[in-house]
């Protein structure tokens, strides 16, 4: 190990490109994975920011924004569960926002989120239920709240402006933060406004939601309610995960970002492998001298692998601060990059495997090392 480190230090100019290639790969994998997590997490915000423990929708619902109408009266099936403390309804789905401006018309798909507007509402997003003034304003039919970062997409400048949502005249009465959407911008409103905006017939809702006496009871309630053939029940965390996985695995966004990260990893692997091979080949005379001194061939191979390990470790060390700086820069630009511990550990692990694999490829440069090499 000491010999490998000493070699790296004295031949640092030769090994520096390999370290930088490893760092580049680690940064790209970590940032791309964090970007995917940040983007996909937007799709489950209505579930993540609500206080409901159980969500009930139509059979096989794949994502929170892909619900279908179910009878509101079925809420009694949820209320009948002994672990349920309270049950409510929610109306949620895609609609079309149309805003007529000066000479132009903005049409944008939007996600309407209609709930029971009380401070303890189960499906009310946290930013809305924590603002009594906004709750009161949203009680008026046609009143909506949007995320302040979505004003440009909606073609408006701020509070007080009007638009049309499938024939329903709506007015923006408030702004929230932290609810940017991957699909259509979120419109938070009352259940009555949402029914009209989604053209739901009377007595129809999208979801039944419930709070259980303890969070641990949610799984049992979901399992029991799913026994009804007309319903699918999921705990809040399970529904959040299902929504994210739907967007990640069945849409092009997750696949495209994953392919980019894989491409960066392959580029880093090729550069690292070639750099290690060239550095090892340039040291053939030294390895031949070690063979003449009686050092076994397996020790020479182990030295090459240790060099690749240290190159990978130094590359990850260089990548760490660069990744943090890029995440901060992305946050300043309004992009959420989530460096979950599993993402960080996964990026570091994949990068180290790539570096050691490059070392294995570089072993071919010492296969034919012979003491007679120095006599030529």
Secondary structure, DSSP 4 states (H G I P E B T S, - for coil): -HHHHHHHHHTHHHHHHHHHHHHHHHHHHHHHHHHHHHHHHGGGHHHHTS--SEEEESTT--SGGG---EEGGGHHHHHTSTTEEEEEEEEEEEEEEEEE-SS-EEEEEEEEEEE--STT-SSS-HHHHT-HHHHHHHTSTTEEEEEGGGHHHHT--STT-EEEETTEEEEEEEEESS---SSSEEEEEEHHHHHHHTTPPTTEESEEEEEESSGGGHHHHHHHHTTSTT-EEEEHHHHHHHHHHHHHHHSHHHHHHHHHHHHHHHHHHHHHHHHHHHHHHHTHHHHHHHHHTT--HHHHHHHHHHHHHHHHHHHHHHHHHHHHHHHHHHHHTT------HHHHHHHHHHHHHHHHHHHHHHGGGGTT--GGGGG-
